[in-house]
Amino acid sequence: MKIKNIAKLIILILICQMAGFFGSIFTSASIPTWYATLEKPFFTPPNWLFVPVWLSLYTLMGISLYIILEKRSKKSKTALSIFGIQLFLNAIWSYIFFGLKSPFYAFIEIIILYIVILIKIIKFYQISKKAGLLLIPYIIWVTIATFLNFYIWILN
């Protein structure tokens, strides 16, 4: 891989990581306070697991995005637009859940996010199977997060 391409890959990964950083602004302050007081379902992952999982998922998103940009397909424009919407929705979920302390509105938002992720995976897969498959761990984790969000809303 050429240095120019490596730089592009790193920039795309960092763009994705910035969405996570935005979300962490609201998350980190609420974890030891508000979130700690919530009743949670039995399948709630330990708090320490979230950071490495999200770092990995944002990295996979960046790699997947890089692959799509390199393909330069006619379908890429739509796929990239969906990617942008998904990244925005991903970032604001933390604000809604942790910043606004609203599991109900966060649940509504994560359902929309989930649908957009599915569309993104399909669009990416149509352009590059590898790019689409790299996003499977993301949809699995968001599935867990959706159930977790739902049960936190119901239990509290």
URWO-V684139 format. One record per pair of residues at least 12 apart in sequence whose ideal C-beta (glycine too) atoms are under 10 Angstrom apart, sorted by the first residue. I is the first residue (numbers start at 1). J is the second residue. If there is no record, write none. Layout:
((I	J) (I	J))
This chain:
((5	66) (5	70) (6	66) (8	65) (8	66) (8	69) (8	70) (9	62) (9	63) (9	65) (9	66) (9	67) (9	69) (9	70) (10	62) (10	66) (11	62) (11	66) (12	59) (12	61) (12	62) (12	63) (12	64) (12	65) (12	66) (12	67) (12	68) (12	69) (13	55) (13	58) (13	59) (13	60) (13	61) (13	62) (13	63) (13	65) (13	66) (14	58) (14	59) (14	62) (15	58) (15	61) (15	62) (15	65) (15	87) (16	54) (16	55) (16	57) (16	58) (16	59) (16	60) (16	61) (16	62) (16	63) (16	64) (16	65) (16	83) (16	87) (16	90) (16	91) (17	54) (17	55) (17	58) (17	59) (17	61) (17	62) (18	58) (18	87) (18	91) (19	54) (19	58) (19	61) (19	86) (19	87) (19	88) (19	89) (19	90) (19	91) (19	92) (19	94) (20	51) (20	54) (20	55) (20	57) (20	58) (20	59) (20	61) (20	87) (20	90) (20	91) (20	94) (21	58) (21	91) (22	87) (22	88) (22	90) (22	91) (22	92) (22	94) (22	95) (23	54) (23	90) (23	91) (23	92) (23	93) (23	94) (23	95) (23	97) (23	98) (23	99) (24	50) (24	51) (24	54) (24	91) (24	94) (24	98) (25	91) (25	94) (25	95) (25	98) (25	99) (26	91) (26	92) (26	93) (26	94) (26	95) (26	96) (26	97) (26	98) (26	99) (26	100) (26	101) (27	47) (27	50) (27	51) (27	54) (27	93) (27	94) (27	95) (27	97) (27	98) (27	99) (28	51) (28	94) (28	98) (29	98) (29	99) (30	94) (30	97) (30	98) (30	99) (30	101) (31	47) (31	50) (31	98) (32	47) (33	98) (33	101) (34	97) (34	98) (34	101) (35	47) (35	97) (35	98) (35	101) (35	152) (37	156) (38	101) (38	103) (38	152) (38	153) (38	155) (38	156) (39	151) (39	152) (39	154) (39	155) (39	156) (40	148) (40	151) (40	152) (40	155) (40	156) (41	147) (41	148) (41	150) (41	151) (41	152) (41	154) (41	155) (42	151) (43	144) (43	147) (43	148) (43	151) (44	144) (44	147) (44	148) (44	151) (44	152) (45	141) (45	144) (45	145) (45	148) (50	141) (50	145) (53	137) (53	138) (53	141) (53	144) (53	145) (54	90) (54	94) (54	138) (54	141) (56	137) (56	138) (56	141) (57	90) (57	134) (57	135) (57	137) (57	138) (57	139) (57	140) (57	141) (57	142) (58	87) (58	90) (58	138) (59	134) (60	131) (60	133) (60	134) (60	135) (60	136) (60	137) (60	138) (61	83) (61	86) (61	87) (61	90) (61	117) (61	120) (61	131) (61	134) (61	135) (61	137) (61	138) (62	134) (63	130) (63	131) (63	134) (63	135) (64	79) (64	83) (64	120) (64	121) (64	124) (64	128) (64	130) (64	131) (64	132) (64	133) (64	134) (64	135) (64	138) (65	79) (65	80) (65	83) (65	84) (65	87) (65	124) (65	131) (65	134) (65	135) (66	131) (66	134) (67	124) (67	127) (67	128) (67	129) (67	130) (67	131) (67	132) (67	134) (68	80) (68	83) (68	120) (68	123) (68	124) (68	127) (68	128) (68	130) (68	131) (68	132) (69	83) (69	131) (70	128) (70	131) (71	124) (71	127) (71	128) (71	130) (71	131) (72	127) (73	123) (73	126) (73	127) (73	128) (74	127) (75	123) (75	124) (75	126) (75	127) (76	123) (76	124) (76	127) (76	128) (78	119) (78	120) (78	123) (78	126) (78	127) (79	119) (79	120) (79	121) (79	122) (79	123) (79	124) (79	125) (79	126) (79	127) (79	128) (79	131) (79	132) (80	120) (80	123) (80	124) (80	127) (81	120) (81	123) (82	116) (82	117) (82	119) (82	120) (82	121) (82	122) (82	123) (82	124) (83	116) (83	117) (83	120) (83	123) (83	124) (83	135) (84	120) (85	112) (85	113) (85	116) (85	117) (85	119) (85	120) (86	112) (86	113) (86	114) (86	115) (86	116) (86	117) (86	118) (86	119) (86	120) (86	121) (86	135) (86	138) (86	142) (87	116) (87	120) (88	113) (88	116) (89	109) (89	110) (89	112) (89	113) (89	114) (89	115) (89	116) (89	117) (90	109) (90	110) (90	113) (90	116) (90	117) (90	138) (90	142) (92	106) (92	109) (92	113) (93	105) (93	106) (93	107) (93	109) (93	110) (93	112) (93	113) (93	142) (93	145) (93	149) (94	106) (95	109) (96	108) (96	109) (96	110) (96	149) (97	109) (97	110) (97	145) (97	149) (97	152) (97	153) (101	156) (102	153) (103	148) (103	149) (103	150) (103	151) (103	152) (103	153) (103	154) (103	155) (103	156) (104	149) (104	150) (104	152) (104	153) (104	154) (104	156) (105	153) (106	145) (106	146) (106	149) (106	150) (106	152) (106	153) (107	146) (107	148) (107	149) (107	150) (107	151) (107	152) (107	153) (107	154) (108	149) (108	153) (109	149) (110	142) (110	143) (110	145) (110	146) (110	147) (110	148) (110	149) (110	150) (111	146) (111	149) (111	150) (113	142) (113	145) (113	146) (114	139) (114	142) (114	143) (114	145) (114	146) (117	135) (117	138) (117	139) (117	142) (117	143) (118	135) (118	139) (118	142) (120	132) (120	135) (120	138) (120	139) (121	133) (121	134) (121	135) (121	136) (121	138) (121	139) (122	135))
